[in-house]
């Protein structure tokens, strides 16, 4: 098990997921921060597992 997987399991108690479903603009203050109108329903978007880093791990940007 990698250091990331160990940290992930310790933090969230589950194995590393294949994808993570996120909710955006689900409250008025968040929409105000972005200067946009509050949508009639929260926005859903996904993050793939390779976009997640563990606690204290560096964020590695691809070259270019």
N, C-alpha and C positions, 0 to 999 in steps of 0.2 A: 504494500500500500504506500502511495506517495505521501509526502508531507502535506500536500494540499488535501488529499482524501482524508487523512487523519484529522486535520484541522476542521474540514467540512463536517465530518461525522461528529466531532466533539461539539461543534457549534450548533448543528441542526439535527443531529441524531438520525440522519438518513444517509444512504449512499448518494454519491454524486448523481444528480438527475440528468437526463438527456436534454431536457428543455425546462425553462422556467416561464410560467405565464405571469405577466405583470399587469397591474391596473394603473392607468394614468388619468390625471385630471378628475379624480373621484371626489374632490371637495373644492369649494369655492376659492379658498385661499391659494390653492395650487394653480388654478386657472388665472387668478389675479397676478400671481408671481410671473407667469408667462405672458401676461397682457392679452389673454384670449378669452373668448366667451365660454362659459361653462357649457359643455355639451349636454344633450338630453340624457345620455347614458355614459357611464365611464368608458374610456378607451382601453381595449385589451391589446397587448403586444407581447411578443415572446423574446426570450434571450436564450441562445444556445449555450450548452455547458462550457464551451471553450471561451466564453466571454466573462466567466465568473472566476474570481481569484479568492483565495482563502484569506483569513484575517492576518494582516501584517505582510502579505506577499506583495511584491512589486507588480505594477501594471506594466506589461510588456507590449509596446507598440510595434507593429510590423514596419520593416524598413520601407522608406519611400514615402 
